[in-house]
Amino acid sequence: SEVQKGRTIYSASLVTPYPPGYPILMPGQLLSASTIHYLLSLDEEEVHGYDHRQGLRVFKADALDYF
C-alpha cells in the first residue's frame, strides 16, 4: 500500500462502519497501516464512506500542497 511505501495519506471523507455507527476516520485524518488493516478486516456490509471495490477517498498530494 501507499502507506507502507512511506507516503503520507489523508482521508477525504468520513468513514463509518454500520453497525455500530461510530466514525473511524474523519476528513483530513492521517491514515495509518493499522486503520487500513482494520478496514480490510471488517465483516460489515455497510461502511459509509468506504467502497470495497474502489477503496478510500483520499486527498491528492498536489491538492494538499496548494494549501
PDB file of N, CA, C and O in Angstrom:
ATOM      1  N   SER A   1       0.835  -1.193   0.000  1.00  0.00           N
ATOM      2  CA  SER A   1       0.000   0.000   0.000  1.00  0.00           C
ATOM      3  C   SER A   1       0.876   1.250   0.000  1.00  0.00           C
ATOM      4  O   SER A   1       2.079   1.193   0.252  1.00  0.00           O
ATOM      5  N   GLU A   2       0.247   2.353  -0.284  1.00  0.00           N
ATOM      6  CA  GLU A   2       0.979   3.623  -0.307  1.00  0.00           C
ATOM      7  C   GLU A   2       1.510   3.985   1.077  1.00  0.00           C
ATOM      8  O   GLU A   2       2.579   4.584   1.194  1.00  0.00           O
ATOM      9  N   VAL A   3       0.779   3.630   2.113  1.00  0.00           N
ATOM     10  CA  VAL A   3       1.222   3.907   3.482  1.00  0.00           C
ATOM     11  C   VAL A   3       2.489   3.108   3.786  1.00  0.00           C
ATOM     12  O   VAL A   3       3.419   3.628   4.403  1.00  0.00           O
ATOM     13  N   GLN A   4       2.526   1.849   3.355  1.00  0.00           N
ATOM     14  CA  GLN A   4       3.704   1.023   3.579  1.00  0.00           C
ATOM     15  C   GLN A   4       4.911   1.537   2.812  1.00  0.00           C
ATOM     16  O   GLN A   4       6.048   1.266   3.199  1.00  0.00           O
ATOM     17  N   LYS A   5       4.683   2.275   1.731  1.00  0.00           N
ATOM     18  CA  LYS A   5       5.775   2.865   0.958  1.00  0.00           C
ATOM     19  C   LYS A   5       6.290   4.142   1.605  1.00  0.00           C
ATOM     20  O   LYS A   5       7.241   4.749   1.114  1.00  0.00           O
ATOM     21  N   GLY A   6       5.662   4.554   2.709  1.00  0.00           N
ATOM     22  CA  GLY A   6       6.104   5.731   3.429  1.00  0.00           C
ATOM     23  C   GLY A   6       5.394   7.002   3.032  1.00  0.00           C
ATOM     24  O   GLY A   6       5.783   8.084   3.472  1.00  0.00           O
ATOM     25  N   ARG A   7       4.374   6.904   2.222  1.00  0.00           N
ATOM     26  CA  ARG A   7       3.635   8.090   1.816  1.00  0.00           C
ATOM     27  C   ARG A   7       2.671   8.516   2.916  1.00  0.00           C
ATOM     28  O   ARG A   7       2.101   7.678   3.616  1.00  0.00           O
ATOM     29  N   THR A   8       2.495   9.816   3.058  1.00  0.00           N
ATOM     30  CA  THR A   8       1.535  10.363   3.997  1.00  0.00           C
ATOM     31  C   THR A   8       0.219  10.532   3.263  1.00  0.00           C
ATOM     32  O   THR A   8       0.151  11.230   2.251  1.00  0.00           O
ATOM     33  N   ILE A   9      -0.833   9.891   3.773  1.00  0.00           N
ATOM     34  CA  ILE A   9      -2.130   9.913   3.109  1.00  0.00           C
ATOM     35  C   ILE A   9      -3.193  10.348   4.107  1.00  0.00           C
ATOM     36  O   ILE A   9      -3.223   9.891   5.249  1.00  0.00           O
ATOM     37  N   TYR A  10      -4.069  11.249   3.645  1.00  0.00           N
ATOM     38  CA  TYR A  10      -5.134  11.775   4.495  1.00  0.00           C
ATOM     39  C   TYR A  10      -6.497  11.405   3.919  1.00  0.00           C
ATOM     40  O   TYR A  10      -6.718  11.473   2.710  1.00  0.00           O
ATOM     41  N   SER A  11      -7.391  11.018   4.796  1.00  0.00           N
ATOM     42  CA  SER A  11      -8.750  10.675   4.393  1.00  0.00           C
ATOM     43  C   SER A  11      -9.468  11.907   3.866  1.00  0.00           C
ATOM     44  O   SER A  11      -9.309  13.002   4.405  1.00  0.00           O
ATOM     45  N   ALA A  12     -10.261  11.728   2.809  1.00  0.00           N
ATOM     46  CA  ALA A  12     -11.041  12.836   2.254  1.00  0.00           C
ATOM     47  C   ALA A  12     -12.519  12.708   2.630  1.00  0.00           C
ATOM     48  O   ALA A  12     -13.338  13.527   2.214  1.00  0.00           O
ATOM     49  N   SER A  13     -12.858  11.690   3.408  1.00  0.00           N
ATOM     50  CA  SER A  13     -14.265  11.516   3.762  1.00  0.00           C
ATOM     51  C   SER A  13     -14.408  10.918   5.151  1.00  0.00           C
ATOM     52  O   SER A  13     -13.464  10.369   5.719  1.00  0.00           O
ATOM     53  N   LEU A  14     -15.599  11.040   5.671  1.00  0.00           N
ATOM     54  CA  LEU A  14     -15.974  10.412   6.928  1.00  0.00           C
ATOM     55  C   LEU A  14     -16.225   8.939   6.634  1.00  0.00           C
ATOM     56  O   LEU A  14     -16.965   8.616   5.705  1.00  0.00           O
ATOM     57  N   VAL A  15     -15.626   8.044   7.403  1.00  0.00           N
ATOM     58  CA  VAL A  15     -15.795   6.604   7.202  1.00  0.00           C
ATOM     59  C   VAL A  15     -16.414   6.016   8.464  1.00  0.00           C
ATOM     60  O   VAL A  15     -15.841   6.090   9.551  1.00  0.00           O
ATOM     61  N   THR A  16     -17.607   5.425   8.293  1.00  0.00           N
ATOM     62  CA  THR A  16     -18.376   4.937   9.429  1.00  0.00           C
ATOM     63  C   THR A  16     -18.927   3.541   9.167  1.00  0.00           C
ATOM     64  O   THR A  16     -19.837   3.388   8.353  1.00  0.00           O
ATOM     65  N   PRO A  17     -18.395   2.516   9.840  1.00  0.00           N
ATOM     66  CA  PRO A  17     -18.992   1.187   9.724  1.00  0.00           C
ATOM     67  C   PRO A  17     -20.346   1.159  10.445  1.00  0.00           C
ATOM     68  O   PRO A  17     -20.513   1.761  11.505  1.00  0.00           O
ATOM     69  N   TYR A  18     -21.292   0.455   9.853  1.00  0.00           N
ATOM     70  CA  TYR A  18     -22.604   0.339  10.484  1.00  0.00           C
ATOM     71  C   TYR A  18     -23.058  -1.104  10.465  1.00  0.00           C
ATOM     72  O   TYR A  18     -23.131  -1.686   9.382  1.00  0.00           O
ATOM     73  N   PRO A  19     -23.365  -1.712  11.587  1.00  0.00           N
ATOM     74  CA  PRO A  19     -23.223  -1.152  12.933  1.00  0.00           C
ATOM     75  C   PRO A  19     -21.759  -1.123  13.367  1.00  0.00           C
ATOM     76  O   PRO A  19     -20.963  -1.841  12.762  1.00  0.00           O
ATOM     77  N   PRO A  20     -21.369  -0.390  14.313  1.00  0.00           N
ATOM     78  CA  PRO A  20     -22.136   0.308  15.328  1.00  0.00           C
ATOM     79  C   PRO A  20     -22.515   1.735  14.962  1.00  0.00           C
ATOM     80  O   PRO A  20     -23.361   2.332  15.627  1.00  0.00           O
ATOM     81  N   GLY A  21     -21.906   2.298  13.917  1.00  0.00           N
ATOM     82  CA  GLY A  21     -22.264   3.648  13.520  1.00  0.00           C
ATOM     83  C   GLY A  21     -21.365   4.734  14.076  1.00  0.00           C
ATOM     84  O   GLY A  21     -21.736   5.908  14.067  1.00  0.00           O
ATOM     85  N   TYR A  22     -20.184   4.362  14.560  1.00  0.00           N
ATOM     86  CA  TYR A  22     -19.222   5.338  15.064  1.00  0.00           C
ATOM     87  C   TYR A  22     -18.139   5.555  14.014  1.00  0.00           C
ATOM     88  O   TYR A  22     -17.579   4.584  13.505  1.00  0.00           O
ATOM     89  N   PRO A  23     -17.830   6.808  13.677  1.00  0.00           N
ATOM     90  CA  PRO A  23     -16.796   7.067  12.662  1.00  0.00           C
ATOM     91  C   PRO A  23     -15.429   6.551  13.107  1.00  0.00           C
ATOM     92  O   PRO A  23     -15.049   6.660  14.273  1.00  0.00           O
ATOM     93  N   ILE A  24     -14.704   5.987  12.144  1.00  0.00           N
ATOM     94  CA  ILE A  24     -13.324   5.574  12.427  1.00  0.00           C
ATOM     95  C   ILE A  24     -12.326   6.465  11.700  1.00  0.00           C
ATOM     96  O   ILE A  24     -11.137   6.462  12.021  1.00  0.00           O
ATOM     97  N   LEU A  25     -12.808   7.233  10.716  1.00  0.00           N
ATOM     98  CA  LEU A  25     -11.970   8.208  10.012  1.00  0.00           C
ATOM     99  C   LEU A  25     -12.765   9.490   9.798  1.00  0.00           C
ATOM    100  O   LEU A  25     -13.960   9.461   9.504  1.00  0.00           O
ATOM    101  N   MET A  26     -12.083  10.599   9.950  1.00  0.00           N
ATOM    102  CA  MET A  26     -12.668  11.909   9.688  1.00  0.00           C
ATOM    103  C   MET A  26     -11.933  12.525   8.498  1.00  0.00           C
ATOM    104  O   MET A  26     -10.776  12.182   8.252  1.00  0.00           O
ATOM    105  N   PRO A  27     -12.579  13.426   7.757  1.00  0.00           N
ATOM    106  CA  PRO A  27     -11.870  14.105   6.671  1.00  0.00           C
ATOM    107  C   PRO A  27     -10.625  14.820   7.208  1.00  0.00           C
ATOM    108  O   PRO A  27     -10.693  15.543   8.201  1.00  0.00           O
ATOM    109  N   GLY A  28      -9.506  14.610   6.546  1.00  0.00           N
ATOM    110  CA  GLY A  28      -8.258  15.228   6.959  1.00  0.00           C
ATOM    111  C   GLY A  28      -7.441  14.397   7.922  1.00  0.00           C
ATOM    112  O   GLY A  28      -6.312  14.765   8.249  1.00  0.00           O
ATOM    113  N   GLN A  29      -7.990  13.270   8.390  1.00  0.00           N
ATOM    114  CA  GLN A  29      -7.269  12.426   9.332  1.00  0.00           C
ATOM    115  C   GLN A  29      -6.197  11.621   8.614  1.00  0.00           C
ATOM    116  O   GLN A  29      -6.434  11.078   7.535  1.00  0.00           O
ATOM    117  N   LEU A  30      -5.028  11.548   9.212  1.00  0.00           N
ATOM    118  CA  LEU A  30      -3.904  10.793   8.683  1.00  0.00           C
ATOM    119  C   LEU A  30      -4.233   9.305   8.739  1.00  0.00           C
ATOM    120  O   LEU A  30      -4.662   8.793   9.773  1.00  0.00           O
ATOM    121  N   LEU A  31      -4.027   8.614   7.613  1.00  0.00           N
ATOM    122  CA  LEU A  31      -4.261   7.171   7.560  1.00  0.00           C
ATOM    123  C   LEU A  31      -3.038   6.433   8.068  1.00  0.00           C
ATOM    124  O   LEU A  31      -1.906   6.807   7.764  1.00  0.00           O
ATOM    125  N   SER A  32      -3.269   5.390   8.836  1.00  0.00           N
ATOM    126  CA  SER A  32      -2.173   4.545   9.305  1.00  0.00           C
ATOM    127  C   SER A  32      -2.366   3.140   8.755  1.00  0.00           C
ATOM    128  O   SER A  32      -3.455   2.782   8.306  1.00  0.00           O
ATOM    129  N   ALA A  33      -1.317   2.358   8.792  1.00  0.00           N
ATOM    130  CA  ALA A  33      -1.403   0.978   8.322  1.00  0.00           C
ATOM    131  C   ALA A  33      -2.413   0.193   9.145  1.00  0.00           C
ATOM    132  O   ALA A  33      -3.122  -0.656   8.605  1.00  0.00           O
ATOM    133  N   SER A  34      -2.488   0.465  10.447  1.00  0.00           N
ATOM    134  CA  SER A  34      -3.439  -0.265  11.296  1.00  0.00           C
ATOM    135  C   SER A  34      -4.881   0.083  10.948  1.00  0.00           C
ATOM    136  O   SER A  34      -5.753  -0.782  11.023  1.00  0.00           O
ATOM    137  N   THR A  35      -5.151   1.325  10.571  1.00  0.00           N
ATOM    138  CA  THR A  35      -6.504   1.712  10.166  1.00  0.00           C
ATOM    139  C   THR A  35      -6.897   1.009   8.871  1.00  0.00           C
ATOM    140  O   THR A  35      -8.024   0.531   8.738  1.00  0.00           O
ATOM    141  N   ILE A  36      -5.986   0.945   7.932  1.00  0.00           N
ATOM    142  CA  ILE A  36      -6.259   0.266   6.663  1.00  0.00           C
ATOM    143  C   ILE A  36      -6.481  -1.226   6.908  1.00  0.00           C
ATOM    144  O   ILE A  36      -7.389  -1.822   6.329  1.00  0.00           O
ATOM    145  N   HIS A  37      -5.662  -1.825   7.757  1.00  0.00           N
ATOM    146  CA  HIS A  37      -5.831  -3.239   8.091  1.00  0.00           C
ATOM    147  C   HIS A  37      -7.208  -3.474   8.718  1.00  0.00           C
ATOM    148  O   HIS A  37      -7.883  -4.448   8.387  1.00  0.00           O
ATOM    149  N   TYR A  38      -7.617  -2.593   9.614  1.00  0.00           N
ATOM    150  CA  TYR A  38      -8.930  -2.707  10.253  1.00  0.00           C
ATOM    151  C   TYR A  38     -10.047  -2.637   9.209  1.00  0.00           C
ATOM    152  O   TYR A  38     -10.975  -3.445   9.250  1.00  0.00           O
ATOM    153  N   LEU A  39      -9.974  -1.697   8.288  1.00  0.00           N
ATOM    154  CA  LEU A  39     -10.997  -1.573   7.247  1.00  0.00           C
ATOM    155  C   LEU A  39     -11.076  -2.833   6.391  1.00  0.00           C
ATOM    156  O   LEU A  39     -12.170  -3.290   6.057  1.00  0.00           O
ATOM    157  N   LEU A  40      -9.936  -3.390   6.039  1.00  0.00           N
ATOM    158  CA  LEU A  40      -9.919  -4.589   5.220  1.00  0.00           C
ATOM    159  C   LEU A  40     -10.454  -5.810   5.960  1.00  0.00           C
ATOM    160  O   LEU A  40     -10.939  -6.754   5.336  1.00  0.00           O
ATOM    161  N   SER A  41     -10.367  -5.796   7.281  1.00  0.00           N
ATOM    162  CA  SER A  41     -10.820  -6.943   8.066  1.00  0.00           C
ATOM    163  C   SER A  41     -12.292  -6.851   8.474  1.00  0.00           C
ATOM    164  O   SER A  41     -12.837  -7.808   9.023  1.00  0.00           O
ATOM    165  N   LEU A  42     -12.938  -5.717   8.216  1.00  0.00           N
ATOM    166  CA  LEU A  42     -14.339  -5.563   8.607  1.00  0.00           C
ATOM    167  C   LEU A  42     -15.222  -6.582   7.903  1.00  0.00           C
ATOM    168  O   LEU A  42     -15.053  -6.863   6.716  1.00  0.00           O
ATOM    169  N   ASP A  43     -16.150  -7.120   8.648  1.00  0.00           N
ATOM    170  CA  ASP A  43     -17.092  -8.075   8.091  1.00  0.00           C
ATOM    171  C   ASP A  43     -18.459  -7.422   7.901  1.00  0.00           C
ATOM    172  O   ASP A  43     -19.454  -8.112   7.679  1.00  0.00           O
ATOM    173  N   GLU A  44     -18.504  -6.118   7.985  1.00  0.00           N
ATOM    174  CA  GLU A  44     -19.753  -5.377   7.821  1.00  0.00           C
ATOM    175  C   GLU A  44     -20.001  -5.123   6.344  1.00  0.00           C
ATOM    176  O   GLU A  44     -19.070  -4.820   5.598  1.00  0.00           O
ATOM    177  N   GLU A  45     -21.235  -5.245   5.925  1.00  0.00           N
ATOM    178  CA  GLU A  45     -21.571  -4.973   4.528  1.00  0.00           C
ATOM    179  C   GLU A  45     -21.734  -3.483   4.275  1.00  0.00           C
ATOM    180  O   GLU A  45     -21.575  -3.023   3.144  1.00  0.00           O
ATOM    181  N   GLU A  46     -22.046  -2.735   5.306  1.00  0.00           N
ATOM    182  CA  GLU A  46     -22.310  -1.313   5.125  1.00  0.00           C
ATOM    183  C   GLU A  46     -21.261  -0.491   5.866  1.00  0.00           C
ATOM    184  O   GLU A  46     -21.240  -0.453   7.096  1.00  0.00           O
ATOM    185  N   VAL A  47     -20.396   0.161   5.105  1.00  0.00           N
ATOM    186  CA  VAL A  47     -19.394   1.065   5.670  1.00  0.00           C
ATOM    187  C   VAL A  47     -19.512   2.368   4.899  1.00  0.00           C
ATOM    188  O   VAL A  47     -19.037   2.479   3.769  1.00  0.00           O
ATOM    189  N   HIS A  48     -20.146   3.348   5.517  1.00  0.00           N
ATOM    190  CA  HIS A  48     -20.337   4.639   4.860  1.00  0.00           C
ATOM    191  C   HIS A  48     -18.987   5.306   4.633  1.00  0.00           C
ATOM    192  O   HIS A  48     -18.178   5.405   5.556  1.00  0.00           O
ATOM    193  N   GLY A  49     -18.743   5.764   3.409  1.00  0.00           N
ATOM    194  CA  GLY A  49     -17.501   6.449   3.075  1.00  0.00           C
ATOM    195  C   GLY A  49     -16.393   5.536   2.600  1.00  0.00           C
ATOM    196  O   GLY A  49     -15.281   5.996   2.344  1.00  0.00           O
ATOM    197  N   TYR A  50     -16.678   4.238   2.474  1.00  0.00           N
ATOM    198  CA  TYR A  50     -15.665   3.281   2.024  1.00  0.00           C
ATOM    199  C   TYR A  50     -16.306   2.317   1.039  1.00  0.00           C
ATOM    200  O   TYR A  50     -17.340   1.713   1.325  1.00  0.00           O
ATOM    201  N   ASP A  51     -15.683   2.181  -0.117  1.00  0.00           N
ATOM    202  CA  ASP A  51     -16.172   1.267  -1.142  1.00  0.00           C
ATOM    203  C   ASP A  51     -15.171   0.127  -1.270  1.00  0.00           C
ATOM    204  O   ASP A  51     -14.008   0.357  -1.604  1.00  0.00           O
ATOM    205  N   HIS A  52     -15.614  -1.103  -1.008  1.00  0.00           N
ATOM    206  CA  HIS A  52     -14.705  -2.252  -1.031  1.00  0.00           C
ATOM    207  C   HIS A  52     -14.045  -2.446  -2.391  1.00  0.00           C
ATOM    208  O   HIS A  52     -12.945  -2.994  -2.466  1.00  0.00           O
ATOM    209  N   ARG A  53     -14.696  -2.008  -3.468  1.00  0.00           N
ATOM    210  CA  ARG A  53     -14.121  -2.175  -4.807  1.00  0.00           C
ATOM    211  C   ARG A  53     -13.175  -1.037  -5.167  1.00  0.00           C
ATOM    212  O   ARG A  53     -12.162  -1.265  -5.828  1.00  0.00           O
ATOM    213  N   GLN A  54     -13.488   0.180  -4.744  1.00  0.00           N
ATOM    214  CA  GLN A  54     -12.694   1.346  -5.143  1.00  0.00           C
ATOM    215  C   GLN A  54     -11.776   1.852  -4.047  1.00  0.00           C
ATOM    216  O   GLN A  54     -10.856   2.621  -4.326  1.00  0.00           O
ATOM    217  N   GLY A  55     -12.002   1.444  -2.817  1.00  0.00           N
ATOM    218  CA  GLY A  55     -11.148   1.873  -1.713  1.00  0.00           C
ATOM    219  C   GLY A  55     -11.621   3.153  -1.060  1.00  0.00           C
ATOM    220  O   GLY A  55     -12.803   3.495  -1.111  1.00  0.00           O
ATOM    221  N   LEU A  56     -10.689   3.853  -0.447  1.00  0.00           N
ATOM    222  CA  LEU A  56     -10.976   5.084   0.280  1.00  0.00           C
ATOM    223  C   LEU A  56     -10.818   6.304  -0.609  1.00  0.00           C
ATOM    224  O   LEU A  56     -10.030   6.307  -1.555  1.00  0.00           O
ATOM    225  N   ARG A  57     -11.576   7.333  -0.290  1.00  0.00           N
ATOM    226  CA  ARG A  57     -11.340   8.627  -0.922  1.00  0.00           C
ATOM    227  C   ARG A  57     -10.257   9.320  -0.109  1.00  0.00           C
ATOM    228  O   ARG A  57     -10.379   9.464   1.108  1.00  0.00           O
ATOM    229  N   VAL A  58      -9.194   9.748  -0.787  1.00  0.00           N
ATOM    230  CA  VAL A  58      -8.088  10.419  -0.109  1.00  0.00           C
ATOM    231  C   VAL A  58      -7.757  11.712  -0.848  1.00  0.00           C
ATOM    232  O   VAL A  58      -8.085  11.886  -2.021  1.00  0.00           O
ATOM    233  N   PHE A  59      -7.098  12.610  -0.124  1.00  0.00           N
ATOM    234  CA  PHE A  59      -6.651  13.854  -0.734  1.00  0.00           C
ATOM    235  C   PHE A  59      -5.407  13.579  -1.571  1.00  0.00           C
ATOM    236  O   PHE A  59      -4.516  12.849  -1.136  1.00  0.00           O
ATOM    237  N   LYS A  60      -5.339  14.153  -2.759  1.00  0.00           N
ATOM    238  CA  LYS A  60      -4.140  14.053  -3.586  1.00  0.00           C
ATOM    239  C   LYS A  60      -3.068  14.983  -3.032  1.00  0.00           C
ATOM    240  O   LYS A  60      -3.374  16.034  -2.467  1.00  0.00           O
ATOM    241  N   ALA A  61      -1.822  14.590  -3.197  1.00  0.00           N
ATOM    242  CA  ALA A  61      -0.703  15.378  -2.670  1.00  0.00           C
ATOM    243  C   ALA A  61      -0.698  16.789  -3.232  1.00  0.00           C
ATOM    244  O   ALA A  61      -0.428  17.735  -2.492  1.00  0.00           O
ATOM    245  N   ASP A  62      -0.988  16.964  -4.520  1.00  0.00           N
ATOM    246  CA  ASP A  62      -0.954  18.307  -5.107  1.00  0.00           C
ATOM    247  C   ASP A  62      -2.069  19.181  -4.546  1.00  0.00           C
ATOM    248  O   ASP A  62      -1.906  20.397  -4.449  1.00  0.00           O
ATOM    249  N   ALA A  63      -3.189  18.588  -4.177  1.00  0.00           N
ATOM    250  CA  ALA A  63      -4.266  19.363  -3.558  1.00  0.00           C
ATOM    251  C   ALA A  63      -3.849  19.832  -2.169  1.00  0.00           C
ATOM    252  O   ALA A  63      -4.164  20.956  -1.777  1.00  0.00           O
ATOM    253  N   LEU A  64      -3.154  18.997  -1.431  1.00  0.00           N
ATOM    254  CA  LEU A  64      -2.677  19.385  -0.103  1.00  0.00           C
ATOM    255  C   LEU A  64      -1.574  20.423  -0.208  1.00  0.00           C
ATOM    256  O   LEU A  64      -1.506  21.336   0.615  1.00  0.00           O
ATOM    257  N   ASP A  65      -0.714  20.300  -1.201  1.00  0.00           N
ATOM    258  CA  ASP A  65       0.369  21.268  -1.383  1.00  0.00           C
ATOM    259  C   ASP A  65      -0.172  22.664  -1.692  1.00  0.00           C
ATOM    260  O   ASP A  65       0.468  23.668  -1.379  1.00  0.00           O
ATOM    261  N   TYR A  66      -1.348  22.720  -2.305  1.00  0.00           N
ATOM    262  CA  TYR A  66      -1.966  24.003  -2.640  1.00  0.00           C
ATOM    263  C   TYR A  66      -2.225  24.814  -1.385  1.00  0.00           C
ATOM    264  O   TYR A  66      -2.091  26.037  -1.393  1.00  0.00           O
ATOM    265  N   PHE A  67      -2.593  24.143  -0.313  1.00  0.00           N
ATOM    266  CA  PHE A  67      -2.906  24.833   0.940  1.00  0.00           C
ATOM    267  C   PHE A  67      -1.709  24.901   1.810  1.00  0.00           C
ATOM    268  O   PHE A  67      -1.777  25.447   2.912  1.00  0.00           O
TER     269      PHE A  67
END
